[in-house]
Amino acid sequence: MEKRLDVVVVGAGIAGLTAAALLAREGLTVELLEAHQQSGGCAGTFRRGPYTFDVGATQVAGLEPGGSHQRLLAHLGLPLPQATPLDPACVVDLADGLPPVRIWRDPARWKAEREQQFPGSGRFWQLCATLHSANWAFASRDPVLPPRSLWDLGQLLPALRPANLASGLLAAASVADLLTLTGCGGDPRLRRFLDLQLRLYSQEPAERTAALYGATVLAMGQAPLGLWHLQGSMQVLSQQLEQSLAAGGGQLRLRHRVGSLERSNEPGGGAGWRVRGERFERQAADVVLALPVQSLPDLLGKQLPAGYRQRLAQLPDPSGALVFYGAVERALLPANCHSHLQLDWADPGTLFVSVSHEGDGRAPAGLATVIASVFTPARPWFGLEATAYEQAKAEALAAIQRGLESLLGISPAQWRHAELATPRGFERWTGRPFGFVGGLGQHPSRFGPFGLASRTPLPSLWLCGDSIHPGEGTAAVGLSALMACRQLLAERGQSLNLSDLNT
């Protein structure tokens, strides 16, 4: 039997890498177990000949001063990755014959764009700005949400200010409710724009996205915040966190798929966990799971408390994704083609398109990679027999290419490379049940104080990732990892406070 570890972290996406690096830096013995052949998860990359494709995530938030990645990387002694701010953050084509909406980074320019595109919507955007200001200041104080212990409550209460208590009156409201409150609910074009943008970040349309969450994600593209395009690939962020883990003495074990977790009580060793895979076993005092919560029933079996199991069973399925990975001659792209685009498209659904920059390491000179993703229900893809599956996949590929021809003017014959990933492919790549992407959907009933906690009902078992507050995206899952690590360390009588180290 191997030496008992302090912590085993399961899942080497950005959340798991961040958690493992933070805990190793605090002197704990840490192993990070990853089923795949590389780290990164949905923020990883793969190669096809001369092309490098980002698997899922194609942009990063939180690199600005005071942003979550900036604070975490500074704490870990790592430089910021080389990145370019996106300006505009996205160009949204509502396919209604009117000019597309450009989400400019400069707040004044974005305000002018909004007034032109959505006349009379100023009250709505002003309310969102007020809520975002309170939310962002609150988040910078590293609260624990939702609290499940006196210690958690002790981290939450000092982070609250009068503005947060006031905005808390809207905790059960949706973004659509904000439209109604401000008298802007009668603009169908504004509503469609919000539905498309919010679906990207919350997996829900305006009527089902928590107002407090939506107000912040709608402001992420503007300075002093921003969305960023990484030089090289999304894998750069994972590689930095791997370096920090190794510097702290932690170990990353690839091709180590965890099959079960078992609560143990070793003689003379205290309570802890046995972490088992097909050809390995680890013992650890604590386990941090950076996996979708849908994985818990299979990993824990009968150990999972009945009430918790029932709550997990009642959660709606996250989305799956269809993702087109293509390469094309850059000269065939429209003049001044921006790097992130969104198209309201009927079949198979709204497209989110990412185009590589010249010289960013994703394609040879004169060529560009193009990634187009669309949400899809995940489970139906697993019920198809082989012939039906291949036919459905071919039809989806053709439909996405038609959308890209409408958006970019590129015909199917002009693609130098073209392939499609379905939820089946995402399940193989990430190990996520049914290839689910993103988190649980930021409905008011699942956001913030009403969501799942990083502190589970089982002692010494912690959660982080996109199922946990503050939600999906690399910046958010990094914060979820920080929250879980602070709780774990507090149980050991240790503390972790990024703000003290970065002031």
N, C-alpha and C positions, 0 to 999 in steps of 0.2 A: 504494500500500500504506500502510495506517495505521501510526501509531507503534506500536512494540512495547511491550506492556503488561508490567508485572511479573506480574500474575495475572489469569486469567479464571476466574470461578466460574460453574458451570453449574447452574442450578436455584435458584429463589428461594423455596423453602420456608423454614421456620425455620432449618434447618441452613445453607443457602446464604446467607441473609441475615446470620446470625451470623458466618459465616466472612468474608464480604465486608466487613462492618462492622469486624471485628477487624483485618483486614489493612490496610484503608484508614486506620484509626487509627494504625497503625504506619508510615505514610508511603509505602506501596506504591501504585502505580497499579493500580487494580482496576476491572474491569467485571464486573457480574453479569448473566448472560444468562438470560432466562426466556421459555419458549415461550408462556405464557398472557398474557392481557390484564391480570392483576394478580398480585401476589405472594401468598405464603401457602401455596400447595399444598394439602395435606390439612388445613391449619390456616387455610384461607381462609374466605371467606363469599360468599354471593350473595343477591340481593334478588328477591322476588316481591311486587310491589305494595308494601304497607306493611310487609311482613315481611322480616326479615333472618335468614338461616339460616347457621349454622356448617356448613361442608361436611362435615367429618369429625370432627376433634378438637373436643370441647365442654368440656373442663376442662384446667386447667394445674397442674402441680406446680412446685416450685422457687422460689416467690415469698417464702418465709420467709427470715429472716436466715440467711445462709450457704448458701441454696439456689442451684442453678445459675443460674436466671434472675436472681436478686437479684445474684449476684456479677458476672455478665456485664453486666447493665444498669448497675451501679455503675461498672464499668471503662469502659464506653462513655459515662459521664456522663449516663445517662438515668434518669428517675424510674421507680419501679415503676408499672405500670398499675393503675388502680383495680379492685379485685377483692374478692370476698367469699369467706371460707373456707367450704367445704362441710361442713355438720354436720347430719345425717350425710353422710359422703362418698358413700354409696350405700345404697339400701334393696333388699335382695335377696329376692325372692319365689321360693321353691323350689317353689311350686305343689303343696305336699303337705298343704295344709289347716292347717298350723301358722303362727304369726305370722312375718312376714318378718324377716330379719336386718338390723338397723340398724348400720351401721359408723360408730360415733360418733367424733368428733374427739378428745374427752377420753379419754386412755388408760385411766383408771379405769372410766369408763362403758363403754368398749368391752370391757374385761376382764369386767365383770359381764354384759354382753350375751353374750359368748362362753360364759361358764360356764352361762348359762341355756339358750342355744341348743344347745350342744355339750358336755354334761356329761362331765367326765373328760378334756377335751382340753388341760388346762393345760400339760402337759409339752411338747406340740407347739408351742404358742405361745411358751413360754419359750425353747425352742431356736431358733425363728425370730427372737425378739428378740435373742438373743445373736449370731446370725449377722448380723442387720441392723446391730447396733451396730458390729461390726468392719468390715462392708462400707461403711457410711456414712462412718466416719472415714477409711477407705482412699480412697474416692472423693474426699473433700474435699482430698486431697493431690495431685490431678490426675495420676494415673499414666498411662502409655501402655500400652495393651493392645490386641492382643498385640504384644510388642516384635519389631521386625524389623531393628534396628541396635544398635550399642553405645550410641548416644545414647538410643534408646528404653529400653534396659535401664537406663541411668543414671537415667531418670525413674521407672522402675518400682521398682527395689530400695529407694530411700530411702522410698518410700511404704508399704512392708511393715512390719508389726509382728508380734510373736508371735501375736496373735489371728488375724491373716490367715493366717499359716502353719498354725495349727491348723485354721482353717475350710477351708483348702485341701485338707484330707483329704476334704472332701465335694465337691470340684470336679466329680466325675463323677456325683454323686448327683442324684436328682430330689426334688421336693417330696413325692411319694408315698413315697420312701424315708425321708424325715424322719418321716412318719406311722408307718411301720413301726418305725423306731428308737425312737420314743417310746411305742410300744404303743397308738397311736391309729388304726391302720389298719382297725379293725373298725367304724367309724362311717360308714355310707354317706351320711348327711345332711351330715356335715362334708366328706366327699370330694366330694360334689356341689357344695357351696358353693365349695370351693377350685377345682374344675374351672371353674365359671362365672367366678369372679373372675380367675383366672390367664389364662383365654382372652382376657380383655380386654387384658391388658398383655404377654403373652408369646406369644400366638397358639397356645398349647399347653395341654393339660390338666395336672393335677398329675403324672401319671406321665411327662410329657415336658417339664416345665419344670425348668430347672436349679435346684437347691436354693438356691444362693447368690443367684440372681436373684429367685426367688420369695419368699424370706424378706424381701427389701427391698420389693418391690412390695406385699406384704401389709401393710406398715407405713406406706405412703405417706399414708394418710388420717388418721393420728394426729399431734397436736401432739407436739413442736415443728415437725414437718413438716406437710403438709396438701395437699389438693386445693382448687383455687380456681375460682370462676366470674368471668369477666372482665365488667366493665361495658362495654356497647356491643356488642362481638362479639369473636371470636377474632382478627379482623383488626387489632385494636388493637396486638397484639404485633408483627405484621409492620410496621405503620406506624412504630412506634418504631424498629425496626431500619433501616428505610429512611432515616429522618431521620439516624441515626448514620452510615450509609454516605455520604449526601450531605455531611454535615459534614466527613467525612474526605477529601472530594474524589473519592469513588468514584461510578461511574455504574451505574444500574439500567436495563437495556434490556429492555423488555417486547416481546412478540411476536417474539422472537428464538429460534427453535427450532434447536438445534444438531443437525446431521446427521452430522458426522464430526469426529474428532480425528486429526491427523497429526503425528507427531514430525518436527521440522525442524532444520536446522543452517544457519542463515543466515550468509553471509559477514560476518565482523566482529561478528556479533551473538550468537554462542554458540548452544548447543542450546536448543530450546524446543518450542513447540507451535503448529500452525495449527489454529484452531477455525473450522469452516465451517458456515454455514447456507445456506438457499436463495438469499438475496440479500446475504449479508455474509460477511466473513472477518476474523478477529482473529489476531494473533500475540502470544504471551505466553511468558515464561520458565517459568511454572508454571500448571497447571490444577488446580482443586479441583472435583471432581464431587460435587454434592449430589443424586445421583440413585440410584434402586435399582440394585444391581449387575447386575441382569438387563439393564440398558441397555448394558453395556460391550461385549459382542460386536459389536453393530451399530455402535457409535460407533468402535471401534478396528479392526475387521476383522482382517486377518492380523497386525497389530502385537501382538495379545494373545498372550502366551506360551502355548504349548500346555498346559503343566501348570496354569496359572491358568485357562485356558479350561475345562479338564476339571473343575476344582474347582467353577467356577461352574455348569457343566452338571449336576453331581451334587447341587446344592442343591435341596431341595424347594421347590415353589411357595409363596410367601406366599398369604394368603387374599385373596379379593375381599370386597366388601361390598354388601349391599342396604340402602339407607337411605331411610326414609320421612321426608318433610318435611311437616309438617302445622301448621295453625293452628286454634284453637278458642277459644270464649268461656271465659274463666278460671272463670266461675261453674260450668261443667260439670265441672271437674276435682274430684277428691275433696277433701274438707276437709283442710287441712294437707298438701297434696300436696308431697312433697319433689322437689328438682330433678333428682336422678339416681337412676334405678331400674333394676333388672334383673329379668327374668322368665324363669324356666325354661319355655320354650315349644317344643313339638315341631315345628311347621311354620310358617315355614321354619327355625326355630332359636331359640336363646336371644336375647331382645331386650335391648338396652341403650338406655334411654330417658332423654332430657334434656329438661327442661321449663324454659322461660325464666322469669326472675323479673319480677315487676311493676316497670316502670320501668327495665329494664336495656337498653333501646334495641332490642330484637329484635321487639317487637310493640306496637301502640297500646294505650292504657290499656284495661283490661278484657279484653284478649285475651292469648293465650299461644301461642308456637311450641312444637311438640313434635317432637323428632327421635328416631326409633327405628331402630337399626342392628342388623344380624345378619350374621355371617360366612357366606360362601358360596364354594365352589370357583369360581375366576374363569374359567378357560379355557372351560368348557362354554357360557358365555353368548355366546362369540364364534363358536361353531359352529352357531348357530341361524339359519335363514333368517327373513325378515321376519315372516311370519305366526306362526311358532312362537315367535319372540322376543317379540312383543307379547302372545301368549297367556300365556307364562311370566311375563312382567312383571306382567300383570293378576292372575294367580293369586298371585304373591308379594305384591302390594299388598293383595289381599283377606285373605291369611293374616296379614299383619302387623296389619291393622286389626282382625282378630278377636282377636289377642293384646292389642292396646291396649284393646279393649272389655272384655276380661277384667280387665286391670290397672287401667284408669282409668274404666271405665264409659261410654266415649264410643262411640256407634254410628257406622257409616260415614256416615250422613246428617247427622251433626252437625259434621263437619269443614268449616270455612270454606275451607280450602285443603288439598289432599292431592296429593302426587306421589311417585314412587319413582325413585331412581337405582340403576342396576345397575353391574357392573364396566365395561360399555361407556361409561357416562357418566363414570365415574371416569377411564377412559383418555383421553377427550376433554379432561376438565378438568385433569388433572394431568400428562398425558403419560407416566404410568407404564405399563410393559408390562402388558397385560391388566388394567389398572386395579387392580393389586395395592395393598393397603393394609398399613400396618405394616411390620415388618422381616422378618427371616428366621425368626423363631420361636426362642425362647430355650431350645432343647434343650441338655442338657449338652455335646453334641459341637460346639455352635456358640456357646457362651457364653464371654465373657472371653478367657482365653488360647487358647481353641480356635476363636475366631471369625476373621472376615476383618479384616485390618489396614487402617488408614487409609493406611499407606505401601504403595503398590502395587509390583509388580515393575518397572514402567516409571518411569524417572527423572522427577522433577518432576511426577508425576501422583498426586494425593491424593484420598482418599475421605472423605466424612462423610455423616451421615444415619442413617436407621433400620436400614440394613444393617450398621452398624459399632457397636462397643462405645460406650456401654452399652445400645443398643437403641432401642426406639420411644418416642414421646411427645416433646412439645416440650422438656421439661427435658433428656431424654437426648440428643436430636439436637444441642442447643446445646453439650453437653459434647463430643460427637464433633467438632463444628466447632472448638472450642477445641483439642482434641488435634491435629487436622490442621494448624491454624495454628501451633501451637508447633513442630511438626516442620518445617514449611515455613520458618519464620523461623530455626530453628536452622541449617538448611542455608545460610542467608544470613549467619550470624554474629550474629543478633539473638535476643533472648529475650522471652518473654511469660509473666508470672506474675501471675495474678489475686490470689492470696493476699497478696502483698506490698503490693498496692494497696488492699486492703480490711481491713487490720488496724489 
